[in-house]
Amino acid sequence: MRAASISKYEREDDGATLDLARRYIRVVGVRCGFIEFEFTIADPMLTIELIMPPSAFDEFCRAQGANISATDDVELAFARLRERSAGQSKTASTTTSKN
């Protein structure tokens, strides 16, 4: 069975039903202009750690439709990086449209 067609999955170990449509992203760090985060599907046991530049992170979040949160110690740095990234995108699109 294809993974894309599975929306609910019953765990063999305890019989609990997992909703694979539930996606979570928890930002755990900002380093050298990259966003470090944990991506979870349905269950905290199904978590992977990733690191991406802000533009790729934003695209990943949109594609996954995930709920986004940040740990308290990185929340401010994460917000600043995203603001800076959004400002650079606007400048690049303005410059491109003038040419």
All heavy atoms as an XYZ file, in Angstrom:
767
protein
N       0.838     -1.178      0.000
C       0.000      0.000      0.000
C       0.886      1.245      0.000
O       1.860      1.305      0.708
C      -0.890     -0.025      1.245
C      -1.920      1.068      1.234
S      -2.981      1.114      2.705
C      -3.564     -0.540      2.817
N       0.554      2.226     -0.812
C       1.345      3.444     -0.899
C       1.156      4.312      0.340
O       0.057      4.441      0.854
C       0.928      4.243     -2.121
C       1.359      3.610     -3.407
C       0.943      4.407     -4.586
N       0.779      5.811     -4.242
C       0.495      6.747     -5.091
N       0.352      6.457     -6.342
N       0.348      7.994     -4.720
N       2.239      4.947      0.801
C       2.188      5.786      1.992
C       1.255      6.974      1.806
O       0.582      7.389      2.733
C       3.589      6.268      2.351
N       1.183      7.532      0.597
C       0.331      8.692      0.356
C      -1.145      8.365      0.522
O      -1.947      9.223      0.828
C       0.592      9.253     -1.047
N      -1.513      7.105      0.331
C      -2.914      6.726      0.442
C      -3.310      6.350      1.871
O      -4.464      6.127      2.155
C      -3.219      5.562     -0.500
O      -2.505      4.418     -0.082
N      -2.366      6.278      2.774
C      -2.643      5.909      4.163
C      -2.897      7.179      4.971
O      -2.057      8.055      5.035
C      -1.448      5.160      4.783
C      -1.183      3.876      4.022
C      -1.709      4.872      6.247
C       0.069      3.163      4.471
N      -4.070      7.288      5.594
C      -4.336      8.444      6.432
C      -4.355      8.063      7.902
O      -4.089      8.876      8.763
C      -5.654      9.107      6.047
O      -6.708      8.199      6.250
N      -4.663      6.826      8.208
C      -4.645      6.346      9.589
C      -3.870      5.031      9.600
O      -3.930      4.247      8.664
C      -6.053      6.114     10.100
C      -6.906      7.363     10.078
C      -7.406      7.694     11.418
C      -8.308      8.916     11.304
N      -8.178      9.790     12.366
N      -3.146      4.807     10.672
C      -2.317      3.611     10.769
C      -2.441      3.071     12.182
O      -2.338      3.814     13.149
C      -0.859      3.977     10.468
C       0.117      2.858     10.673
C       0.236      1.843      9.734
C       0.909      2.809     11.812
C       1.126      0.803      9.920
C       1.810      1.771     11.999
C       1.907      0.780     11.056
O       2.789     -0.250     11.233
N      -2.655      1.785     12.322
C      -2.757      1.174     13.643
C      -1.412      0.590     14.024
O      -0.858     -0.242     13.314
C      -3.822      0.082     13.654
C      -4.087     -0.436     15.047
C      -5.291     -1.345     15.116
O      -6.325     -0.997     14.540
O      -5.161     -2.406     15.743
N      -0.876      1.070     15.138
C       0.405      0.566     15.620
C       0.251     -0.851     16.117
O      -0.701     -1.184     16.805
C       0.930      1.451     16.746
C       1.438      2.761     16.247
C       1.886      3.688     17.320
N       2.581      3.033     18.418
C       3.245      3.694     19.344
N       3.315      5.000     19.308
N       3.829      3.073     20.318
N       1.223     -1.686     15.765
C       1.163     -3.084     16.176
C       1.463     -3.264     17.657
O       0.926     -4.152     18.296
C       2.144     -3.910     15.353
C       1.746     -4.011     13.898
C       2.729     -4.822     13.089
O       3.561     -5.524     13.688
O       2.661     -4.741     11.855
N       2.314     -2.411     18.234
C       2.739     -2.614     19.617
C       1.650     -2.342     20.644
O       1.562     -3.023     21.640
C       3.994     -1.805     19.927
C       3.810     -0.309     19.743
O       2.843      0.093     19.080
O       4.644      0.451     20.252
N       0.790     -1.359     20.409
C      -0.242     -1.064     21.404
C      -1.639     -0.881     20.803
O      -2.581     -0.600     21.518
C       0.131      0.158     22.232
C       0.245      1.433     21.414
O      -0.076      1.411     20.211
O       0.648      2.445     21.988
N      -1.774     -1.047     19.496
C      -3.074     -0.946     18.852
C      -3.599      0.463     18.710
O      -4.713      0.663     18.242
N      -2.829      1.471     19.110
C      -3.270      2.861     18.988
C      -3.330      3.264     17.521
O      -2.510      2.845     16.715
C      -2.317      3.788     19.736
N      -4.315      4.076     17.180
C      -4.447      4.555     15.810
C      -3.714      5.884     15.673
O      -3.908      6.789     16.480
C      -5.931      4.756     15.441
O      -6.593      3.497     15.583
C      -6.083      5.238     14.026
N      -2.865      5.988     14.669
C      -2.116      7.209     14.409
C      -2.714      7.921     13.215
O      -2.992      7.303     12.191
C      -0.650      6.883     14.105
C       0.129      6.167     15.201
C       1.515      5.813     14.697
C       0.213      7.026     16.433
N      -2.888      9.213     13.325
C      -3.378     10.023     12.215
C      -2.160     10.581     11.485
O      -1.529     11.528     11.932
C      -4.260     11.145     12.744
C      -4.843     12.017     11.649
O      -4.519     11.780     10.458
O      -5.607     12.928     11.978
N      -1.816      9.992     10.352
C      -0.612     10.384      9.612
C      -0.741     11.748      8.947
O       0.233     12.278      8.431
C      -0.248      9.310      8.595
C       0.082      7.946      9.196
C       0.453      6.959      8.096
C       1.180      8.043     10.218
N      -1.919     12.330      8.963
C      -2.093     13.672      8.414
C      -1.618     14.739      9.402
O      -1.371     15.879      9.010
C      -3.560     13.915      8.064
N      -1.458     14.379     10.671
C      -0.968     15.343     11.676
C       0.539     15.483     11.532
O       1.284     14.520     11.631
C      -1.314     14.884     13.085
C      -2.776     14.954     13.383
C      -3.071     14.634     14.823
N      -1.954     13.967     15.501
C      -2.053     13.347     16.637
N      -3.185     13.267     17.263
N      -0.999     12.759     17.194
N       0.982     16.709     11.304
C       2.414     16.997     11.116
C       2.807     18.139     12.039
O       2.076     19.115     12.176
C       2.698     17.410      9.668
C       2.100     16.504      8.595
C       2.929     15.251      8.447
N       2.300     14.249      7.620
C       2.695     13.912      6.419
N       3.710     14.517      5.862
N       2.083     12.945      5.772
N       3.967     18.030     12.654
C       4.446     19.046     13.588
C       5.900     19.397     13.275
O       6.706     18.519     12.954
C       4.372     18.534     15.029
C       2.970     18.151     15.425
C       2.536     16.838     15.309
C       2.076     19.105     15.890
C       1.254     16.479     15.656
C       0.778     18.756     16.242
C       0.378     17.438     16.123
O      -0.907     17.089     16.458
N       6.204     20.668     13.407
C       7.578     21.153     13.268
C       7.906     21.938     14.522
O       7.164     22.836     14.928
C       7.734     22.033     12.017
C       7.596     21.158     10.768
C       9.060     22.793     12.042
C       7.595     21.910      9.467
N       9.020     21.581     15.156
C       9.484     22.282     16.352
C      10.888     22.799     16.073
O      11.824     22.016     15.914
C       9.488     21.344     17.549
C       9.805     22.056     18.837
C       9.553     21.140     20.032
N      10.636     21.363     20.969
C      11.512     20.468     21.361
N      11.439     19.249     20.930
N      12.453     20.782     22.201
N      11.013     24.113     15.989
C      12.317     24.731     15.744
C      13.126     24.636     17.034
O      12.671     25.055     18.097
C      12.156     26.199     15.292
C      13.511     26.850     15.097
C      11.326     26.271     14.015
N      14.334     24.088     16.921
C      15.182     23.885     18.093
C      16.463     24.704     18.048
O      17.192     24.775     19.031
C      15.519     22.390     18.302
C      14.260     21.600     18.600
C      16.242     21.816     17.107
N      16.739     25.351     16.898
C      17.953     26.140     16.811
C      18.033     26.943     15.533
O      17.364     26.654     14.546
N      18.848     27.980     15.596
C      19.182     28.797     14.433
C      20.698     28.897     14.438
O      21.293     29.322     15.427
C      18.534     30.198     14.523
C      19.006     31.076     13.386
C      17.016     30.081     14.524
N      21.326     28.435     13.326
C      22.785     28.415     13.293
C      23.267     28.813     11.909
O      22.875     28.220     10.909
C      23.266     27.002     13.627
C      24.745     26.871     13.639
C      25.233     25.542     14.108
N      24.281     24.449     13.958
C      24.633     23.184     13.835
N      25.901     22.852     13.838
N      23.731     22.248     13.707
N      24.104     29.840     11.846
C      24.726     30.281     10.598
C      23.695     30.528      9.495
O      23.910     30.188      8.336
C      25.764     29.275     10.127
S      27.100     28.999     11.296
N      22.548     31.088      9.859
C      21.518     31.384      8.884
C      20.651     30.202      8.493
O      19.826     30.296      7.592
N      20.802     29.075      9.162
C      19.997     27.888      8.899
C      19.050     27.636     10.066
O      19.347     27.980     11.210
C      20.884     26.649      8.709
C      21.613     26.642      7.409
C      22.830     27.294      7.266
C      21.080     25.983      6.314
C      23.504     27.300      6.064
C      21.748     25.972      5.099
C      22.958     26.635      4.969
N      17.931     26.990      9.785
C      16.948     26.653     10.807
C      17.054     25.160     11.108
O      16.934     24.327     10.211
C      15.525     27.004     10.327
C      15.437     28.506     10.064
C      14.487     26.562     11.351
C      14.162     28.947      9.383
N      17.309     24.851     12.378
C      17.367     23.464     12.836
C      16.003     23.131     13.418
O      15.469     23.885     14.227
C      18.413     23.291     13.927
C      19.823     23.611     13.493
C      20.767     23.528     14.667
O      21.190     22.400     15.006
O      21.059     24.574     15.251
N      15.435     21.996     13.014
C      14.109     21.665     13.519
C      13.866     20.162     13.555
O      14.590     19.388     12.943
C      13.025     22.350     12.682
C      12.970     21.925     11.237
C      12.041     20.991     10.808
C      13.834     22.471     10.301
C      11.980     20.610      9.480
C      13.780     22.099      8.968
C      12.850     21.160      8.552
N      12.848     19.798     14.321
C      12.387     18.419     14.400
C      11.068     18.338     13.650
O      10.182     19.167     13.852
C      12.170     18.005     15.854
C      13.440     18.022     16.672
C      13.194     17.802     18.152
O      12.032     17.923     18.601
O      14.167     17.519     18.861
N      10.928     17.350     12.800
C       9.707     17.126     12.036
C       9.082     15.832     12.520
O       9.734     14.791     12.533
C      10.029     17.055     10.545
C       8.855     16.724      9.680
C       7.718     17.517      9.686
C       8.886     15.619      8.857
C       6.640     17.208      8.877
C       7.818     15.304      8.043
C       6.687     16.105      8.056
N       7.836     15.913     12.954
C       7.136     14.762     13.516
C       5.867     14.477     12.727
O       5.127     15.391     12.389
C       6.758     15.036     14.991
O       7.941     15.326     15.716
C       6.050     13.855     15.616
N       5.637     13.213     12.475
C       4.403     12.762     11.836
C       3.645     11.906     12.844
O       4.122     10.841     13.228
C       4.680     11.944     10.562
C       5.435     12.787      9.542
C       3.381     11.406      9.975
C       5.857     12.036      8.308
N       2.489     12.396     13.273
C       1.514     11.658     14.088
C       1.965     11.281     15.502
O       1.183     11.346     16.424
C       1.032     10.418     13.359
N       3.180     10.875     15.693
C       3.630     10.321     16.965
C       5.051     10.808     17.238
O       5.892     10.773     16.346
C       3.596      8.790     16.856
C       4.009      8.067     18.120
O       4.731      8.630     18.950
O       3.619      6.904     18.273
N       5.344     11.235     18.463
C       6.710     11.688     18.781
C       7.796     10.650     18.478
O       8.950     10.992     18.317
C       6.639     11.991     20.277
C       5.211     12.290     20.534
C       4.432     11.420     19.593
N       7.418      9.390     18.367
C       8.395      8.356     18.021
C       8.773      8.425     16.538
O       9.741      7.814     16.109
C       7.835      6.963     18.340
C       7.564      6.752     19.816
S       9.047      6.844     20.837
C       9.864      5.362     20.324
N       7.985      9.158     15.746
C       8.244      9.308     14.312
C       8.778     10.715     14.041
O       8.135     11.531     13.402
C       6.959      9.060     13.508
C       6.307      7.703     13.698
C       4.954      7.657     12.997
C       7.208      6.599     13.180
N       9.945     11.002     14.560
C      10.549     12.334     14.469
C      11.914     12.246     13.807
O      12.669     11.316     14.043
C      10.695     12.953     15.874
O       9.402     13.075     16.451
C      11.346     14.318     15.823
N      12.186     13.263     12.977
C      13.495     13.357     12.329
C      14.017     14.775     12.536
O      13.247     15.730     12.579
C      13.399     13.018     10.823
C      14.787     12.988     10.197
C      12.487     13.971     10.107
C      14.805     12.419      8.795
N      15.316     14.913     12.701
C      15.946     16.224     12.847
C      16.439     16.673     11.479
O      17.083     15.907     10.766
C      17.102     16.148     13.832
C      16.667     15.816     15.235
C      17.834     15.683     16.194
O      18.982     15.992     15.811
O      17.602     15.253     17.331
N      16.148     17.919     11.126
C      16.546     18.481      9.835
C      17.120     19.876     10.033
O      16.885     20.529     11.050
C      15.331     18.558      8.900
C      14.644     17.241      8.571
C      13.277     17.492      7.963
C      15.501     16.438      7.629
N      17.847     20.361      9.028
C      18.359     21.726      9.014
C      18.244     22.239      7.586
O      18.584     21.532      6.635
C      19.814     21.802      9.545
C      20.288     23.248      9.606
C      20.741     20.920      8.749
C      21.561     23.441     10.406
N      17.689     23.456      7.432
C      17.455     24.025      6.105
C      17.627     25.535      6.140
O      17.427     26.161      7.179
C      16.016     23.745      5.648
C      15.668     22.317      5.432
S      13.939     22.168      4.912
C      13.822     20.404      4.787
N      17.929     26.134      4.980
C      17.905     27.593      4.901
C      16.439     28.061      4.991
O      15.520     27.279      4.709
C      18.507     27.907      3.535
C      18.354     26.666      2.744
C      18.334     25.519      3.712
N      16.206     29.303      5.395
C      14.830     29.790      5.594
C      13.893     29.581      4.408
O      12.743     29.194      4.597
C      15.013     31.281      5.891
C      16.377     31.377      6.468
C      17.187     30.333      5.748
N      14.347     29.810      3.192
C      13.456     29.657      2.037
C      13.012     28.199      1.868
O      11.837     27.916      1.606
C      14.121     30.165      0.765
O      15.330     29.458      0.527
N      13.924     27.264      2.034
C      13.580     25.841      1.934
C      12.687     25.423      3.100
O      11.753     24.638      2.932
C      14.842     24.990      1.896
N      12.961     25.971      4.281
C      12.147     25.680      5.458
C      10.699     26.128      5.228
O       9.761     25.377      5.495
C      12.732     26.376      6.686
C      11.896     26.258      7.923
C      11.938     25.095      8.682
C      11.075     27.293      8.334
C      11.165     24.977      9.836
C      10.303     27.184      9.469
C      10.348     26.021     10.231
N      10.517     27.351      4.715
C       9.164     27.860      4.451
C       8.430     26.980      3.448
O       7.256     26.658      3.624
C       9.216     29.304      3.958
C       9.640     30.278      5.045
O       9.517     29.935      6.245
O      10.091     31.380      4.693
N       9.122     26.580      2.403
C       8.522     25.709      1.388
C       8.156     24.344      1.982
O       7.078     23.807      1.728
C       9.489     25.527      0.221
C       8.925     24.748     -0.926
C       9.893     24.643     -2.091
O      10.704     25.575     -2.293
O       9.835     23.623     -2.794
N       9.046     23.794      2.803
C       8.804     22.516      3.459
C       7.568     22.599      4.359
O       6.704     21.707      4.340
C      10.033     22.111      4.278
C       9.915     20.780      4.961
C      10.166     19.606      4.269
C       9.567     20.701      6.295
C      10.065     18.376      4.900
C       9.463     19.478      6.932
C       9.710     18.314      6.230
N       7.462     23.677      5.131
C       6.317     23.859      6.024
C       5.009     23.934      5.248
O       4.013     23.321      5.642
C       6.491     25.121      6.870
S       7.826     24.996      8.074
N       5.017     24.684      4.146
C       3.808     24.778      3.314
C       3.434     23.414      2.751
O       2.273     23.013      2.772
C       4.011     25.773      2.172
C       3.816     27.212      2.570
C       3.749     28.118      1.345
N       4.938     28.056      0.512
C       6.056     28.737      0.726
N       6.132     29.549      1.766
N       7.084     28.627     -0.076
N       4.408     22.686      2.247
C       4.146     21.377      1.650
C       3.604     20.375      2.672
O       2.758     19.549      2.341
C       5.420     20.828      1.009
N       4.077     20.463      3.894
C       3.668     19.515      4.934
C       2.388     19.940      5.649
O       1.726     19.111      6.267
C       4.788     19.315      5.958
C       6.019     18.678      5.394
C       5.723     17.323      4.775
O       4.948     16.521      5.296
N       6.347     17.052      3.637
N       2.041     21.228      5.591
C       0.868     21.712      6.312
C       0.996     21.462      7.805
O       0.041     21.116      8.482
N       2.202     21.651      8.315
C       2.511     21.315      9.699
C       2.225     22.464     10.658
O       2.257     23.629     10.285
C       3.990     20.935      9.807
N       1.952     22.099     11.907
C       1.860     23.074     12.991
C       3.290     23.406     13.392
O       4.083     22.505     13.643
C       1.125     22.480     14.195
C      -0.312     22.166     13.873
O      -0.975     22.930     13.193
N      -0.791     21.036     14.349
N       3.618     24.707     13.480
C       4.992     25.128     13.763
C       5.078     25.720     15.157
O       4.255     26.548     15.539
C       5.470     26.166     12.733
C       5.350     25.600     11.325
C       6.902     26.606     13.026
C       5.554     26.630     10.244
N       6.086     25.297     15.893
C       6.375     25.876     17.199
C       7.889     26.011     17.322
O       8.640     25.473     16.508
C       5.825     25.002     18.326
O       6.485     23.757     18.363
N       8.323     26.743     18.323
C       9.760     26.917     18.568
C      10.011     26.797     20.061
O       9.159     27.189     20.869
C      10.233     28.271     18.065
N      11.160     26.254     20.408
C      11.517     26.205     21.819
C      11.733     27.631     22.304
O      12.069     28.526     21.525
C      12.792     25.364     22.048
O      13.858     25.933     21.300
C      12.577     23.911     21.636
N      11.508     27.866     23.584
C      11.584     29.213     24.144
C      12.926     29.888     23.886
O      12.982     31.074     23.594
C      11.328     29.182     25.653
C       9.891     28.831     25.988
O       9.020     28.989     25.107
O       9.634     28.401     27.128
N      14.012     29.133     23.977
C      15.338     29.725     23.850
C      15.704     30.125     22.420
O      16.635     30.888     22.218
C      16.413     28.809     24.443
C      16.435     27.429     23.816
O      15.376     26.975     23.338
O      17.500     26.802     23.815
N      14.991     29.660     21.412
C      15.312     30.033     20.027
C      14.199     30.827     19.345
O      14.353     31.250     18.212
C      15.640     28.807     19.148
C      16.829     28.063     19.676
C      14.454     27.913     18.987
N      13.103     31.053     20.033
C      11.954     31.709     19.413
C      12.302     33.081     18.835
O      11.948     33.392     17.700
C      10.820     31.840     20.426
C       9.515     32.189     19.781
C       8.339     31.989     20.721
O       8.500     31.438     21.820
O       7.256     32.403     20.325
N      13.035     33.912     19.571
C      13.401     35.251     19.097
C      14.355     35.177     17.902
O      14.155     35.856     16.891
C      14.023     36.073     20.225
C      14.395     37.506     19.894
C      13.161     38.283     19.421
C      14.998     38.188     21.104
N      15.378     34.330     17.985
C      16.331     34.192     16.877
C      15.624     33.662     15.631
O      15.902     34.112     14.515
C      17.474     33.255     17.273
N      14.698     32.739     15.795
C      13.928     32.176     14.686
C      13.077     33.262     14.025
O      13.063     33.398     12.802
C      13.064     31.037     15.214
C      12.077     30.488     14.223
C      12.497     29.967     13.012
C      10.728     30.464     14.514
C      11.586     29.436     12.108
C       9.811     29.940     13.624
C      10.236     29.426     12.422
N      12.390     34.065     14.829
C      11.551     35.146     14.286
C      12.398     36.162     13.529
O      12.022     36.604     12.436
C      10.786     35.828     15.417
N      13.552     36.530     14.066
C      14.434     37.492     13.385
C      14.943     36.946     12.055
O      15.002     37.670     11.063
C      15.609     37.847     14.289
C      15.237     38.757     15.419
C      16.437     39.103     16.261
N      16.047     39.993     17.338
C      16.761     40.187     18.422
N      17.920     39.563     18.570
N      16.336     41.006     19.360
N      15.331     35.686     12.029
C      15.840     35.082     10.796
C      14.753     35.054      9.727
O      15.001     35.370      8.570
C      16.358     33.667     11.067
C      16.934     32.929      9.859
C      18.151     33.666      9.304
C      17.311     31.512     10.245
N      13.541     34.712     10.099
C      12.440     34.674      9.125
C      12.103     36.073      8.621
O      11.824     36.250      7.435
C      11.219     34.004      9.736
C      11.496     32.508      9.925
C      10.309     31.736     10.291
N       9.523     31.485      9.088
C       8.323     30.949      9.126
N       7.779     30.634     10.263
N       7.657     30.723      8.019
N      12.149     37.081      9.496
C      11.903     38.462      9.065
C      12.971     38.915      8.078
O      12.673     39.518      7.049
C      11.894     39.406     10.271
C      10.664     39.288     11.129
C      10.773     40.104     12.407
O      11.755     40.879     12.565
O       9.877     39.974     13.252
N      14.218     38.616      8.405
C      15.333     38.992      7.530
C      15.214     38.290      6.180
O      15.418     38.883      5.127
C      16.652     38.626      8.208
C      17.869     39.146      7.512
C      19.116     38.879      8.301
N      18.846     37.905      9.363
C      19.751     37.404     10.161
N      20.989     37.771     10.057
N      19.445     36.530     11.085
N      14.852     37.020      6.205
C      14.690     36.250      4.977
C      13.549     36.815      4.131
O      13.667     36.928      2.920
C      14.410     34.787      5.310
O      14.164     34.057      4.151
N      12.450     37.188      4.750
C      11.315     37.773      4.025
C      11.714     39.112      3.409
O      11.342     39.419      2.282
C      10.130     37.950      4.963
N      12.488     39.903      4.118
C      12.966     41.186      3.594
C      13.872     41.012      2.402
O      13.797     41.751      1.424
N      14.740     40.008      2.425
C      15.631     39.739      1.303
C      14.849     39.270      0.088
O      15.161     39.633     -1.038
C      16.666     38.683      1.686
C      17.699     39.192      2.666
C      18.629     38.100      3.152
O      18.429     36.917      2.882
N      19.651     38.494      3.892
N      13.789     38.486      0.305
C      12.959     38.016     -0.806
C      12.265     39.181     -1.489
O      12.170     39.246     -2.702
C      11.916     37.013     -0.309
O      12.549     35.870      0.176
N      11.760     40.138     -0.696
C      11.088     41.312     -1.262
C      12.068     42.159     -2.062
O      11.753     42.633     -3.141
C      10.456     42.148     -0.152
C       9.237     41.511      0.458
C       8.689     42.368      1.569
C       7.537     41.678      2.261
N       7.051     42.446      3.395
N      13.284     42.338     -1.529
C      14.297     43.124     -2.232
C      14.672     42.444     -3.532
O      14.786     43.099     -4.570
C      15.561     43.277     -1.338
O      15.163     43.892     -0.122
C      16.601     44.112     -2.020
N      14.838     41.139     -3.529
C      15.217     40.415     -4.735
C      14.113     40.489     -5.779
O      14.387     40.695     -6.965
C      15.509     38.944     -4.390
N      12.858     40.382     -5.380
C      11.764     40.440     -6.364
C      11.605     41.843     -6.913
O      11.290     42.026     -8.082
C      10.464     39.940     -5.744
O      10.053     40.787     -4.702
N      11.847     42.882     -6.115
C      11.777     44.271     -6.583
C      12.890     44.538     -7.580
O      12.680     45.127     -8.635
C      11.896     45.256     -5.393
O      10.870     44.951     -4.468
C      11.782     46.681     -5.852
N      14.105     44.066     -7.271
C      15.237     44.246     -8.163
C      15.010     43.523     -9.479
O      15.266     44.055    -10.547
C      16.527     43.713     -7.503
O      16.680     44.355     -6.253
C      17.730     43.953     -8.376
N      14.477     42.315     -9.422
C      14.224     41.516    -10.629
C      13.170     42.184    -11.500
O      13.310     42.247    -12.715
C      13.764     40.100    -10.257
O      14.736     39.534     -9.407
C      13.575     39.243    -11.469
N      12.119     42.721    -10.892
C      11.040     43.327    -11.676
C      11.469     44.633    -12.344
O      10.894     45.040    -13.337
C       9.804     43.554    -10.802
O      10.089     44.489     -9.788
N      12.492     45.299    -11.821
C      12.969     46.542    -12.427
C      13.808     46.288    -13.665
O      13.953     47.143    -14.503
C      13.789     47.348    -11.414
C      12.947     47.947    -10.318
C      13.818     48.739     -9.366
C      12.994     49.370     -8.265
N      13.826     50.121     -7.344
N      14.412     45.101    -13.780
C      15.301     44.795    -14.914
C      14.553     44.506    -16.154
O      13.603     44.116    -16.429
C      16.221     43.625    -14.577
C      17.232     44.021    -13.529
O      17.551     45.192    -13.367
N      17.700     43.039    -12.798
